[in-house]
Structures are given as C-alpha cells and as structure tokens.
Amino acid sequence: MKPTRFTEEMVDEYVRKGYWDSTLISDYWDRNAVLYPNEEAIVDENFRLSWPQAKQQVDRIALGLLELGIKKNEKVAVQLYNCVDHFTFRLACEKAGIVAVTLLPTFRHLEVSTILKHTKPVGIVIPLEFRNFNYFRMIREIQNDLPSLKFIFVIGNDVPEGTISVKEMSERPIEKKYPPDYLQKTKFSPFETFQIATTTGTTGLAKCVEFVSCVRQFTGRIIAKRLEMTRKDVVGAFAPVIAGGCFNETYRAAPMVGAKIVLARYFTPEEILGLTEREKVTIIATVPTVLIRTLEYPEFERFKLTSLRIVKYGGAPLPYDQGLRVWEKFGCPGLPAYGGLDAGTISSSTPDHPKEVLLTTVGKPLDGVEIKVVDENSKEVSDGEIGEVIVRGPQCQPGYYDDPVATQDAWHDGWFRTGDLASLDPEGRITIKGRCKDIIIRGGQNIHPFEIENILLRHPKVLKTAVVGMADTEMGERVCACVVLKSGEEFNFSEMVQFMRDQGIASFKIPESLQIINDLPLVGGIKVDKKRLRQDIETKLRR
C-alpha cells in the first residue's frame, strides 16, 4: 500500500543520506535465529522463546494467514496486550504482506467499531478475556456492522467455537508444504505502509496513522545507538508496546542488536520490580505514570536491581522531582525521549549527558530531524522562548490512512505541527513546557499548567497532579488543580495556596480551585486525560 505523503523523490533522498534502508524488523528476527540459536529472544508471563522458536512461530502464522486466502495489503486488526503472541502475530503480518491495524487493549465498542469501519480489516486477533473484559463478546456485538470482518483469531487455550486458534496456527508444521524462501516473495517492501497505528485519541476519536518500515527502522537504529544497546542487554517492556513509551526499544531496537525482550502484562510495581530482578533487566522502557506508581511502592527496597543501567521513559514529560527520584531509587540514569505516533520520535537522550540536562530536557533531535519552535504566526522564536514545536525529517510518518484532509491539516510544506509547547537551548536540546491546547488564559494572561504541576509535585503530600482551566464568566478561565494524595495524607485549599506562595510563583498562576481525586484518568494508560478532567469540573460547576 502506497504511503500517503511519501514521494519517490523523498524516498530517494532519505535512502541516499543513509537514514532509510531496505530491512524489515522481521529480517532481524530471521538473522538472529541463525546467529544466536541458543539465546532467548522474548519472555512473557507464560512463554520463553529462543530466536529460532520465535521465527518458527512467526513463519507458521504468516503461512496460515495466507492459506486462509488473505491477500496482499488486506488488513487484520491486532488488539492484544503485552505478550509473545503480540510480537509473533504482527511479525507474521509483515512477512505475509498483510497490514496490521493495531489497537490499544483499552479500546472498547465505540473506538473499536469506529476504527474497524474506517480501515475495513478482514480479521482481528484478540484475547478471549483480559482485565475482566470479554473481547470476544465485544466483537460479536459489533460484528453485524462490520461486513468486511471474516476471521476472529483468539490467543490462548480457551478458543470459542467459530474462531481460529493462534496457538494451533503456531504449532502446525505448515512450513513443510512451502519452499524455505516462500515468505521472501510475500513480505512488504520497507517503503510500503505495513501497519496502521491508532492514536490514543486525546483530541477525540483515534486517528489512524500509516506506518512504513523504513521510518520505524530509522528510529530503532538511532535509539539502539544512543542507549548503547548490545546483545547483552535485557530490555523490559513496562508499558504497552502498542503505544509510546517502549515500542522503539523493544519492538524495534532490541531485535536489531539481538537483545532479549521481557514483557510485563499489568505494569504493577511488584510485577515490574520482580521481572527486573528475576530476568536481570538492564534497560527499563516505560512511561511516567508507571514510574511514579513504582517509586511509591512500599516494598521497593526488597528488590535487587543491580542489573539495571538505564531507565528510559517517554510518552509524557516527567516532572523534575520525580525524575530525580528515578535516579536515586533505581540507582541508574533516567533517560527521557520525546515524540508522537504521527510525528515519530523527535528527540532522545544518551547516558553520558549531565544529570541536570537529563532532568530538565528531552535531549537533542535524532539525526536528520529538523525542528523549529514557532509563535502563533509561525515565526521562529529565540533560544529560551516558548513556542510550538514543528518538525520534519525521516522520522515522520506518511499521514493518516484514507484521510487526506487530516493529513494536509497536520503537515504544512512537510512540517508537522506537534501541538507541543517547548523551548530550545543554544545546544539544540528541547525542554517541554506543555500542550498548546492546555494553556489556560486567565484575564488575558497565559498560564502553562506544566509549570504549576511541577511546583505542586514538590509538596510532600502530593503524589500526582494535573492542572486544567475551568470556565469563568469574569476571567475567561481560572486555574484548577486536580491532586492525587499519597496514602493517608490530607491536603486543603489554604495549605495549597500557602505552599504555592512560598515557592515564589506569581499570584495569578496560583490555582483558584483544588479537587482531591482518587487517581488521574489516563488515555491509553499513558497520557493524562485532561479533556475528561475539564468535563468533570464543568459538571461539578453546573451542579
């Protein structure tokens, strides 16, 4: 399938400059099966596969999909949590020339139905149940509105009647019927759309982003280089591999260098710390929400984490004080990265960067990535000034599937508008300041929520916080702080105001409302859902 924005000239340019090449991620799994036949490739709660075992399963599933009559460029949706099947099924689609439409496991009837109607896959692979939710029942309930959906693939041992067992596909020696190079003829070109990834939908329903292998491989190579990854590394996927935070390190970079992948399923502190100790994880790849929860785990100290050399996080900024605690408690550098599903990975850090730089910036742009910080008139601002980040380069995706209007709106003359506010230092490092749409305008003055959140998180009683605007007839908007407290703590409005004053912040930035909540709502288990927080506050105000 031809990528929306990419032209032959663009492909030629990035190949000539050495950013894009002709390898697929499945090529590395094939190579590793030959070079490292006795080494483990991937581990989850139930399975441990060597590189040859993983390749065998991938090939069998790929051939099984082709035998069902699924054709080149047809689509199969993948809605799986972190598990070995998640990797083997997606790699099988790549080898068979079938486009994988990847869905977050947290999506439900509305999101799944909308995405499947738009992309029209012929099949979907799901667990029967996960986290007390029945995925098979959901698909049956929406299937009448999905005429293209012919096949339901189910992982695990409990497979309902009328569905296809992925386990049986991976165990059937179907490869004996085909020549060894058969899948070389069916697999994608690295310059074709091989995946449709779905955003977490913070601005509404999810967008369907086209993925091209040459772009993903480019990012994986640089991340592996910047993290100094080798075959000796063990990389922990401690966030959803379907979304931001860890897929570059696990799905891309690890196979490139032959590093073992360890998959957490639930992202609880005990699971993460236990896997790190037991599997001797050297690189944790996760998101701030998971890190903060793990740092607060009361039994943290009983785990031996001596194998760790890097805690890498992405998907959202990590406040300064929380970043400092990562260094102190995990005993190794915390490395941030920055990007988005459609913009790709924009910047990352390296272990040799000074500690203060790693705590205050998200590193420098990847090789070949061009970045500007611009004002509302698209004019570049000076170093240190805040503006919107716009980017272009070999890391950007081709656009949104079957949506030329959204693609054109997002990319202007090849530049992608991220919607993120940031500043650049003289060395080109990026400091994230928040989101354009999250700016609170109180009486004509701009307030950046991220600044206030960082200050509130310094209070010893505060575990998590999100600052949002609430509508006001006099000022336009006022500042509201939504706060999650540490266990057993109490915190009132007067206490918050006094603390903010003690920090020396301008009076107009001090929150005028305090909401104590049990937890922050998340989108895709990664980003704080500020839209929902604002809606909740509006509902309370109406009452």
N, C-alpha and C positions, 0 to 999 in steps of 0.2 A: 504494500500500500504506500503510495507516494506521500511523503510528508507535506503538510500544507504550505509552509513558508520557504522550505529549502529549494534552492535552485541549483542547477549543475555548476554554476559559477561559484556559489557558496561552498559546495562540497569540494570542488577542486581547490579552492583557496585554503580551506582548513586541512585538507589532506597534504597539500604542498607545504604548509607551515608545520606539519608534524603533529597537529592536535588530534586529528581523526585518523583511524586506520581501519583495517578490514576484519578485525577479530570480533567475535561474538563472545558473550560471557560463557556460553556452553562450550566454546573451544577450550577454555582454560580447564573446565572440568574434565574434558577428554584428555588433555595433556597431562593433568595431574594423575589421572588413572593409570597412565603409563609410567610416569616418573616416580610416583610415590604410592606404589601398590599396597604397602603395608601400613599406611598412615591414615588416621581418622580425618574425615572431611567435615562431618556435621553431626551434631548431637542435639537431641531434644529430650523431653521427659520420658519418651518410650523407646527411642531408637538411637543407635550409634552406627553410622555408615562410614566405611572407608571410601576413598575416591573411586576405586573400581566398582564397589557396590552401588554407590550413588549414580555413576554413569550407566550401569546396567538398568537401574530403575527408570532413569530418565529416558533411555532408548526404548524400553518396553512401553512406557506410557505414550511416547511420541508415536510409535508404530501402531499402538492400539487406537489412538485418536484418528490416525489416517485410515485404518481399517474400517472405522465407523462411517467413513465417507466424508469426513470434514475436510473441506478444501482449503487451498492456499488463500490466505487473507480473510478467511472466515474467522469469527470471534468466539472465544469461550471465556466467560466471566470466572474470576477467581475470588472467592470470598472466604479466606482462611486466616486463622490466627497463626502465630509463630510456631511452625512445626516443620519437620523434614518434608512432608508432602507439599508444603507451600513452595519449597525450592524445587523439588523434583518435577512438580506439575508445570510450573512456569517455565522451567528449562526445557521441558518436553514440548511445550507450545512453540518455543523459539526454534527448536530443531524441526518441528513438523511444519513450520511456516504458518502457524495459527496465531492470531493476535489475541493476547491475554488482556482482558478488561479487568483490572484489579480494583477491588472494593474493600473498604475498611470493614473489619468484622463487626464494628459497632453500628453500621448502617442497618436500617430496618425497612419495613414495607415501602414507605414513601420514597426514600433515597434509592433503594434497590430497583424498584419498579420504574422510576424516572430514568435512571441510568441505562437499564436494560432496554427500555423503549427507544432510547436515543441511539444506542450502539447496536442493537439487534443481534446479540450473540446466539449461536445455535446450541450452546450448552453452558452450564455453570457447575463449578465444583465447590462443595460446601462441607462442613462437618454436619453430622446429624444434629448435635447439640453442642453448645459452648456457653459457659457462664449462665446456665439455666435458661437459655433461649433455644427454641427449636427452629433451626434454619430450614429444615425440610418442610415443615408446616408452612412457614412463610412463603417459600417458593410455590408450593401447591396453591396457596391462597391468591397469589398474583399471576399464576401461570396462564390463566384464561385470557389475560390482556397482553400476553407475550407470544404471538403466533410463531415467531422465529425459534423459540426455545424448544428444542427436541430432546436434549440429553441433560440429565441431572447426575452428576458424579458425586459420590459421597466417600469421604475418607473414613478410616477406622474399621472396626469389625462389625458394627451394627449397621447394616445397609438395608433400607426399606425396599420392598418389592417395587419394581418398575424403575429402579435407579441402577447406576453402574458403579461397581466397587473399584475404587482406585487401588486398593490393596491387591485385588485379584489381577488388575492390569499390570502392576509392578512385579508380580510373581510369575506371570505367564511367560514362558520362554519363546515369545513370538519372534525374537531376533533370528531364530534358526531358519525362518522362512525367507529371509531377505539377505542380500549381499551386505558385507560389512560397511560399504560406503553409501548405502541407500539414503540415509538421512542427510548426507552431504548435498544431495540433489534437492531436498525439500526445504532446508533451513533458510532463514531470512538472509538477505543482504544486510550488511551493517548500516546501510543508508536508507532502509525501508522502515516504516512505522511497524514496530513489533509488539508494542504494548500501548494500551490506553489506560492511563492512570487517572484516578479521580481525586480531586482536591477535597480538603476537609470541609469546605463549604462555609467559611466564616462570614461570607457576604450573601449567603442564601444557599440554594441547592448547589451540589457539587458540579464543578466543571470537568470535562473530560479532556485530559491533556495527552497529546500524542508523544510517545517516547520513541527515540531512534537509538539503536545500539551504539553508533559511533559517538554520540553525545555522552551516553552513560559510561562508556569505556574511558573516554577522556577524563571524566571526573574521577572515576575509580583509580586510574593510574596516578593522578596527582595526589589524591588523598593517601594512597599507599606510600608514595614518596614522602609526603610531608609528615606522616606518622611514623616514618622509618619502619614500615611493616616488613616482616620476613616470614619465612616458612615456620619459624619457631614460635610465632605469635599464636595466641588463642584469643579470638575475638568474641566478646559477649554481646549478643543482640538483646539488649534490655529495654527495648521499645518496639512498637510494631514495625516489622521490616517492610510493610506495605506503604509506610509513610515516611516522613522525615525523621531525622534523629539518628538512624543507624543503618539505613539500607545501603549507603555508599560503602561503609566499612565492611559490612557483612555480605551483602549480595554481590557487590562489585569487587572491592579491593582484596578481600580475603582470598578468593579463588585465584586472583592474578598472581599472588605470591605463594599460594599453597598453604595458607594459614587455616587452622581449624576454626569452625563456626560453632558457637554454643548458643542455643535458643532458649530464652526464658518465655514462659507462656502467660503468666499472670502479672509479672512485674511487681510482685510484693517484695518488701525489703528482705525477708527471710529467704525467698527464692533466689534473689539476685546475689546476696552475700554468700549463700550456700553454694550456688553454682560457681561463683568466683573462687571460693576456697577449694571446692572439690575438683573442678576442671582446670585449676591453675590459670584462670583467665589473665591475660596480660593487658588487653585493651577493652575497656568497657565502652560501649556505644549506646547512648541513651538520650533522654530529654530531661529538661529541668524539673518537671513535675515529679518524675520518678526519683530523681536525685534528692530532691527536698524531702520526700517521704522516707527515703532510705536513711538520710542523715539523722532523722528524728527517731529512728528505730531504737528502742531502749536497750536491745541486746547486741547492738552493733559491735561492741568491743570483743565479743566472744569469737568472732570470725577472724581467721588468719588470712590476710590479703597481701601477703608478701610477694606474690607473683605479679601483681599489678604494676604497670609502668605508666599507663595513661588512662584518664577518664575523659572521654570525648563526648560532648553534648551539642545538640543542635535542635532546631525546630522552634525555639523561642529563646529570648535572652535570659540569662541567669543573673540575678542581682549580685552586686559586688560582695556583700557579706556572705551570701550563700556560696558564691564561688570560692571565697576564702576558706570556708568550712570544708569544701570538697578537698582542697589541698591538705588541710590539717587532718581530716579523719581518714581519707583514703591513702594518704601518705605518698601521693604522686601528683604530677601536674594535671590540672583540669584544662582541657583544650576546647574552646568554642569554635563553632563553624556557623556560617550564615548562608541562607539561600531560600529557595522555594521550589515547589513542584514544577511550576512553569518556567521560572527564571533559571532553574538549575542551581547548583552550588556556586555561590558567588565568591565567597572568601573562606579561608580556614587558617588555622594556626599551626605552629610547629613546637616541639618540646623545648627547643633551645631559646624561645622567646622569653624575655624577662617576665617574672611573675606578675608585676604590675600591669604590663601590657596585656597579658592573657586574662587578667581580671577586669580590664576596662574596655577592651576592644574585641572584635571578632576576626582579627587577623587581616591579612592582605588578600586582594583578589587572586584567583587562580591564574595560572599562566594563560595569556591570551585574552583574559576577560577585561573588557573596558568598562569603566564605571564613572558616572558623574553624580554629583549631588547638586540638585537644582531647586530654584524657588518656584513659586506658583506660576511664574511666567516662563518657565523652562530655561532660565538663565543660571549658569553655574555660580554657586556661592563660594566664598573664600574658605580656606582651611579653617576648621574650628567652628564654622557656622552650620546651622541645622538646615537641612533641606531634604527633598525626596530623592531616594536612590533610583537611578535608572541605569540599566546595564545592557550590554550586547556582547556577543562572543560565542565561542564554540561550546559553551555550557548551556546555552538557551535551547529550549525545546521548540519544535516546529510550529506549535499553535494548538488550538482547541479542535477536537475532532468534529467534523461536519458543522462547524460554526465559524464561518469566515468573518462575520460581524464582530464577534467577541475577540477573534484573533487580531483583527485590524484595530480594535479599540485598545488592546493591550500593547501591541508593538507599533511604534511610530518611527518610520525610517530605520527599522531594525533595532531600535532601542525599546527595551521592556520597562514599563513603569511598575515598580515594585509596590508602591503604596507605603513603603517603609521610610521613616524619618531617621536620618543619621548625620554624622559629621565625619570629615576626613582629617587626619593629622598630616603633617608635612611628609611623613614616610609612606603615606597611602593607606594606612590602617583605618578600618571602619569602626566607628562607635555607634551602636544602635540607640536611638532615642525614643522609639515608639512607632505607632502607625498614624498615617495622615488622618484616617477616619476616626481615630481615637482622641484626637486633640479636643480639649474642652475649651470653648470660647466663652469666658465669663466677663461680661461687660466690655467686650471688645479686646480682652487680653487673652493671649494663647497660653494654655496650661498643658504641659506634657505629662500625662499620667505616669509614665515610667519613672520620672524624677521623684514623684511623690511616693510611688510604690517602693522605690529603693530606700527612702528615708524611713518609711513605716516598718520595713523589714528589719531595721536596726533595733527596734523595740524588743526587749527580751520576751515579751508575752506573745508576739505576733509570729505565726508560722507561715501564713500565706496571705497575700492581699492582691486585690485588683481595684484600680481607681477608674471610675466612669463618670460621665456627665449626666446630670438629671435636669430635665427641662424646668425653666423658671421664667415666669412672665416678666419679671423686672430685669434680671441679669442675662437672660437668654439661656444660660446654663449655670449650674452650680456643681461643685465637686462633691462626689460621694465616694467614700472608702468602704469597700466590702472586705471584711477581715475574717480570716480563719485563725483562731487562737490555738496555742499549744495546750495540751491536755491539762485540765484542771485550772486554767487561768481565767480571770475576769478582766474586762477592759471596758472603760466607759468613754463617753464623748469628751468630757473635760480632761481626762487623762491623755487622750489622743491629742487634743489641741495644745495642751501644755508641752507635750513631747515635741510636737512639730515646731512650736515657738522656740524651744530650747535648741533646736537644730539650726536656727537662724534663717529659716525659709521665709519668703515674702508672705505677708498676711493673706493676700488674695489667692494664694495657692493652697492654703490650709483647708482640708475637707470641711464642708458645712453639714455633712451627714455621715453617720457611722452605722453600718449594717454588719452585725455579727452573724456569720453564716457557718454552717457545718463544713462545707467544702466549696471550692470553686468549680463551677460547671466547665467541662472541657469539650472541645471539638476533636474527635478522633483520638482522644486520650493524650493529646499533645498540647494544644493551644487553649488558653482561657477563652471561654465563650462570652465575650463582653456584650455581645448583642443580647444574649439571654439575660445577663445581669441588668442591663438597661431596661429591658422589658419587665423584669421582676420589680424594679424600683418604680417604674411608671404605674404598675398595677397597685403597689402599696400607696403611692401618692393619690391615685384615683379613689382608693378606699377612704 
